Amino acid sequence: MIFAFFYYLFAVLLHILFLPYLWYLSTKSKYKDAVPDRFMLSNRPFSSSGLWFHGCSLGEIVAIQPIVKEFEGTVDINISTITDTGYGKAKELYRDSRFLPFETLLPFWIIKQKALIVVEAELWYMLFFVASLRKIPTILINARISDKSYAKYLRHRWFYKKIFANIDKIFAQSDIDQERLQMLGATNIEVTGNIKLSSKPKVTTIYKKPANIFLIVAASTHETEEQLILDSWNKDTGRLIIVPRHPQRFDKVDKLIQNHIANTDITYSKFSKNKTFDTDISLVDCLGELVNIYAISDAVILGGAFAKVGGHNPVEPAYFHNILITGKYIFNQLSLFEFVDGYEIVQHDKLKESMKNIKRYKRTTLLNPGDNKAIIEQIKETIDE
């Protein structure tokens, strides 16, 4: 309790010191919701005592959906997050969603809940301390300590030991994470893998793969990427399936392909008219087919990373062990690429050479695919007590 008092006092002083700057940020459109809700008094507590899930951002909010669905309709669901993207997704999915207030406000904000389930590395001292004071069972899921951050955690081991003292159960991503968490003072740890990889892509239609044919999918492509891929591809390498990201570009990509193959012996068809993949190039001009095509493909050129979009989800093609090539602009998907082994980042001017040698690359695999069953059972046991 003595440590908690001085920690809280320090947090209050820090909060007061930064109030003028926080007020200034709140006048900016980008922060008009987040800053008042997180650092001022505009954020009301949850309206009911239910299952409280907390995740930092969009990726965590998406990752908990399969777990949350197990309890919808039987108990109230409360969601908190820290970022705008996370809050936007939470509000879209769940009625009772909030920004998590800063630590100084938590003693006045947290009400009794059936359980608090926190995702990954949201290790806020006052969050777990106040939850413990309110006798709320606390569970940390998908816990991970990266190679990059482990040394920093160890330097402040004494502090993290105090946080873990208020966490009842931990589900770690890997054996290494379990060992590192134990070194930091955590107890009652179980390894369940990465929950972000627990939702398996669903094949809705089974297509027949052409015999003895190497299939290459240009997946979720954006402006300029189709032309780059067409210029880099050779029909002797395999058949090319192009799946544009946005349906409004289907006609434009159709014309682009037709211009590219003019006066050549390259054959071409649109998926809406021919689903056999018996032409050199196929344009998938309808939605909802990408996973079905991943299931029969050999290699994927993942779009959104040769254009400065930020990349797209690499987990789905890796689930089907596709060879995976992507560009360098994967900044929006870095956390997911961490769980894919064997992908290749290729510069624009090297794509032609990479596609020529694409059959020599190894196929991708997922690292630490998760299973939510133990987490769900733990939550059920906790709320039944």
C-alpha positions in Angstrom: 0.0 0.0 0.0 2.9 2.4 0.7 4.3 1.9 -2.8 0.8 2.4 -4.3 0.4 5.7 -2.3 3.7 7.2 -3.6 3.2 5.9 -7.1 -0.3 7.5 -7.2 1.1 10.7 -5.8 3.7 10.9 -8.5 1.1 10.2 -11.2 -1.1 13.0 -9.8 1.8 15.5 -10.0 2.7 14.4 -13.5 -0.9 14.7 -14.5 -1.2 18.3 -13.1 2.1 19.3 -14.8 0.8 18.2 -18.2 -2.7 19.5 -17.9 -2.1 22.8 -19.9 -0.6 20.7 -22.8 -3.4 18.2 -22.6 -6.0 21.0 -22.8 -4.2 22.3 -25.9 -4.3 18.8 -27.5 -8.0 18.5 -26.7 -8.6 21.5 -29.1 -7.2 19.5 -32.0 -9.7 17.5 -34.0 -7.5 14.4 -33.8 -7.6 14.3 -30.0 -11.0 15.9 -29.3 -12.4 12.6 -28.0 -9.4 10.8 -26.7 -7.8 13.5 -24.5 -10.9 14.5 -22.6 -11.9 10.9 -22.0 -8.5 9.8 -21.0 -7.2 12.7 -19.0 -10.1 14.8 -17.9 -13.5 14.1 -16.3 -15.7 13.6 -19.3 -15.5 9.8 -19.3 -18.3 8.0 -17.4 -17.7 4.5 -15.8 -19.3 1.5 -17.4 -23.0 1.3 -16.9 -23.0 -2.3 -15.6 -21.0 -5.0 -13.9 -19.9 -7.4 -16.6 -16.9 -8.9 -18.4 -14.4 -6.1 -18.9 -11.9 -6.5 -21.7 -9.1 -4.1 -22.2 -6.8 -3.9 -25.3 -4.5 -1.1 -26.5 -5.5 -0.7 -30.1 -7.3 -2.0 -33.2 -5.4 -5.3 -33.4 -6.2 -6.3 -29.8 -9.9 -5.4 -30.1 -10.1 -7.5 -33.3 -8.2 -10.4 -31.6 -10.6 -10.7 -28.7 -13.7 -11.0 -30.8 -13.9 -14.8 -30.9 -13.5 -14.9 -27.1 -16.1 -12.1 -26.5 -18.6 -13.9 -28.7 -18.6 -16.9 -26.3 -20.1 -14.7 -23.6 -22.4 -12.3 -25.6 -26.0 -12.7 -24.5 -25.1 -14.2 -21.2 -23.2 -11.4 -19.5 -22.7 -7.7 -20.2 -19.6 -6.9 -22.3 -17.5 -3.8 -21.4 -14.6 -2.8 -23.6 -11.8 -0.2 -22.9 -9.0 0.8 -25.2 -6.4 3.6 -25.5 -6.1 4.5 -29.2 -8.5 6.1 -31.6 -8.4 3.1 -33.9 -9.1 0.7 -31.1 -12.0 2.9 -29.8 -13.5 3.2 -33.2 -13.6 -0.6 -33.7 -14.8 -1.2 -30.1 -17.7 1.3 -30.6 -18.6 -0.4 -33.9 -18.8 -3.8 -32.2 -19.9 -3.2 -28.6 -22.3 -0.7 -27.1 -20.5 -0.2 -23.8 -17.0 0.9 -25.0 -14.7 3.5 -23.4 -11.3 5.1 -23.6 -9.3 3.9 -20.5 -8.7 6.9 -18.3 -5.2 7.8 -17.1 -4.1 6.1 -13.9 -4.9 9.0 -11.6 -8.6 8.7 -12.6 -8.9 5.0 -12.3 -9.7 4.8 -8.5 -12.8 6.9 -9.2 -13.7 5.3 -12.5 -13.4 1.5 -12.0 -16.6 -0.1 -10.7 -17.0 -3.8 -9.7 -16.8 -6.2 -12.7 -17.1 -10.0 -13.0 -13.5 -10.1 -14.4 -10.9 -7.9 -16.0 -9.3 -9.4 -19.1 -6.3 -7.5 -20.4 -4.6 -8.2 -23.7 -0.8 -8.4 -24.2 1.4 -5.7 -22.6 -1.1 -3.2 -21.1 0.7 -3.4 -17.8 -0.7 -0.3 -16.0 0.0 -0.5 -12.3 -3.1 1.3 -11.1 -5.3 -0.6 -13.5 -4.5 -3.9 -11.8 -4.0 -2.5 -8.3 -7.5 -0.8 -8.2 -9.1 -3.9 -9.8 -7.6 -5.9 -7.0 -8.9 -3.5 -4.4 -12.4 -3.8 -6.0 -11.9 -7.6 -5.8 -12.1 -8.0 -9.5 -10.4 -11.2 -10.8 -7.7 -10.2 -13.3 -6.5 -12.2 -16.3 -3.7 -11.2 -18.7 -4.0 -12.9 -22.1 -1.7 -13.2 -25.1 1.1 -12.0 -22.9 4.4 -11.5 -24.7 7.8 -10.0 -23.9 9.7 -9.3 -27.2 13.4 -9.7 -27.6 13.7 -5.9 -28.1 12.0 -5.0 -24.9 13.1 -7.8 -22.6 16.3 -6.0 -21.4 14.2 -2.9 -20.5 11.7 -5.0 -18.5 14.6 -6.7 -16.6 16.1 -3.3 -15.6 12.7 -2.5 -13.9 12.0 -6.0 -12.7 11.2 -4.7 -9.2 8.4 -2.6 -10.6 6.9 -5.2 -12.8 6.9 -7.7 -9.9 4.5 -5.3 -8.1 2.2 -5.3 -11.2 2.2 -9.0 -11.5 1.4 -9.4 -7.8 -2.1 -8.1 -8.7 -2.7 -10.4 -11.7 -4.4 -13.7 -10.9 -3.9 -15.6 -14.2 -1.6 -15.2 -17.2 -1.9 -16.8 -20.7 1.4 -16.4 -22.6 2.1 -16.7 -26.3 5.1 -19.1 -26.0 7.4 -21.0 -23.7 10.0 -18.2 -24.0 7.4 -15.6 -23.0 6.5 -17.7 -20.0 10.1 -17.9 -18.9 10.6 -14.1 -19.3 7.4 -13.4 -17.4 8.5 -15.6 -14.6 11.8 -13.8 -14.5 9.8 -10.6 -14.0 7.9 -12.1 -11.0 4.8 -13.4 -12.8 3.1 -16.6 -11.5 0.3 -18.9 -12.6 1.2 -18.8 -16.3 -0.2 -21.0 -19.0 1.0 -21.1 -22.6 -1.8 -20.9 -25.2 -0.1 -19.4 -28.3 -1.0 -16.2 -30.0 -4.7 -15.5 -30.0 -4.4 -13.2 -33.0 -3.7 -16.5 -34.9 -6.5 -18.5 -33.3 -9.2 -17.6 -35.9 -8.7 -19.9 -38.8 -9.5 -18.5 -42.3 -12.8 -20.0 -43.6 -12.9 -21.5 -47.0 -16.5 -21.0 -48.3 -16.1 -22.5 -51.7 -13.7 -25.2 -52.7 -12.2 -24.7 -56.2 -10.3 -27.3 -58.1 -6.6 -26.5 -58.6 -5.4 -27.0 -62.2 -3.1 -30.1 -62.3 0.6 -29.5 -62.3 0.1 -25.7 -62.5 1.9 -23.2 -60.3 -0.6 -20.6 -59.1 0.5 -17.1 -58.2 -2.0 -14.7 -56.5 -1.5 -11.0 -56.6 -3.6 -10.3 -53.5 -5.3 -7.1 -52.4 -3.5 -5.0 -54.9 -3.7 -1.2 -55.2 -3.0 1.5 -57.8 0.3 1.0 -59.6 0.8 -2.5 -58.1 -1.0 -4.4 -60.8 1.2 -2.9 -63.5 4.4 -3.6 -61.5 3.3 -7.2 -61.0 2.3 -7.7 -64.7 5.7 -6.3 -65.8 7.5 -8.6 -63.4 5.5 -11.8 -64.2 6.4 -14.3 -66.9 3.8 -16.9 -68.1 6.5 -19.6 -67.9 6.6 -19.2 -64.1 2.9 -20.0 -63.5 -0.6 -18.7 -63.8 -1.3 -15.3 -62.4 -4.5 -14.5 -60.4 -5.0 -10.8 -59.7 -7.3 -9.8 -56.8 -7.7 -6.0 -56.5 -8.3 -4.6 -53.1 -11.2 -2.3 -54.0 -14.1 -3.4 -56.3 -14.4 0.1 -57.9 -11.1 -0.6 -59.6 -12.2 -3.9 -61.2 -13.0 -2.3 -64.6 -9.7 -0.3 -64.6 -7.6 -3.3 -63.8 -9.5 -5.3 -66.5 -8.5 -2.7 -69.1 -4.9 -2.6 -67.7 -4.6 -6.4 -68.2 -6.1 -6.3 -71.7 -3.6 -3.5 -72.7 -0.8 -5.5 -71.3 -1.5 -8.7 -73.2 -2.4 -7.0 -76.5 -0.5 -8.7 -79.4 0.7 -11.5 -77.2 -0.3 -15.2 -76.8 -1.2 -14.7 -73.2 -4.7 -15.9 -72.4 -7.0 -14.0 -70.0 -10.4 -14.4 -68.3 -12.5 -12.7 -65.6 -13.4 -14.8 -62.6 -17.1 -13.8 -62.8 -17.3 -15.6 -66.1 -14.7 -18.4 -65.6 -13.8 -20.0 -62.3 -11.5 -22.7 -63.6 -8.2 -20.8 -63.6 -7.4 -22.3 -67.0 -6.1 -19.0 -68.5 -2.6 -17.5 -68.0 -4.2 -14.5 -66.1 -7.4 -14.4 -64.1 -8.9 -11.2 -62.7 -11.0 -11.9 -59.6 -13.8 -9.3 -60.2 -16.0 -10.2 -57.2 -15.7 -10.0 -53.4 -15.2 -12.7 -50.7 -13.0 -15.1 -52.7 -9.5 -14.4 -51.5 -9.4 -17.1 -48.8 -10.8 -19.6 -51.2 -8.1 -18.8 -53.7 -5.3 -18.9 -51.1 -6.4 -22.4 -50.3 -5.4 -23.7 -53.8 -2.5 -21.3 -54.5 1.3 -21.8 -54.4 2.5 -18.3 -54.0 1.2 -14.9 -53.0 2.4 -11.4 -54.0 0.8 -9.4 -51.2 -0.4 -5.9 -52.2 -0.5 -2.7 -50.3 3.2 -2.9 -49.6 4.6 -1.9 -53.0 2.3 1.2 -52.9 2.6 3.1 -49.6 -0.5 1.7 -48.1 1.0 -0.1 -45.2 0.5 -3.7 -46.3 -2.2 -6.3 -45.7 -2.8 -9.3 -43.5 -0.1 -11.9 -44.1 -1.6 -14.5 -41.7 -4.2 -15.8 -44.1 -1.8 -16.8 -46.9 0.7 -18.2 -44.3 -2.1 -20.3 -42.9 -2.2 -22.1 -46.2 1.6 -22.3 -46.4 1.8 -20.1 -49.5 5.2 -18.7 -50.6 4.8 -15.1 -49.6 6.4 -12.0 -51.2 5.6 -8.5 -50.1 7.0 -5.0 -50.6 8.7 -2.9 -48.0 5.8 -0.8 -46.9 4.3 -3.1 -44.3 4.2 -0.6 -41.5 0.5 -1.2 -40.6 1.0 -5.0 -40.4 4.3 -5.3 -38.6 2.8 -7.0 -35.5 1.2 -9.7 -37.7 4.4 -10.2 -39.8 6.2 -11.1 -36.6 4.2 -14.3 -36.5 4.9 -15.4 -40.0 8.1 -17.4 -40.8 9.5 -17.4 -44.3 8.1 -14.3 -46.0 10.3 -12.3 -48.4 10.4 -8.5 -48.5 11.3 -7.4 -52.1 12.2 -4.0 -53.5 10.3 -2.7 -56.6 13.2 -3.1 -58.9 13.9 -6.7 -57.7 10.3 -8.0 -58.1 11.0 -9.4 -61.6 14.0 -11.4 -60.4 12.0 -12.6 -57.4 9.1 -13.8 -59.5 11.5 -15.6 -61.8 12.9 -17.5 -58.8 9.6 -17.7 -56.9 9.5 -21.5 -56.9 12.8 -21.6 -55.0 11.4 -19.8 -51.9 10.3 -21.8 -48.9 6.7 -21.8 -47.9 5.5 -19.8 -45.0 4.4 -21.1 -41.6 2.7 -19.5 -38.6 4.5 -19.1 -35.4 2.7 -19.9 -32.1 -0.8 -20.2 -33.5 -3.2 -19.8 -30.5 -6.0 -21.7 -29.0 -8.7 -19.8 -27.1 -10.3 -22.8 -25.3 -8.2 -22.5 -22.1 -8.8 -18.8 -21.9 -12.6 -19.2 -22.4 -12.7 -22.0 -19.8 -10.8 -19.8 -17.3 -13.2 -16.9 -17.8 -16.2 -19.2 -17.3 -14.7 -20.6 -14.1 -14.0 -17.1 -12.8 -17.5 -15.7 -13.4 -19.1 -18.8 -12.0 -17.3 -18.6 -8.7 
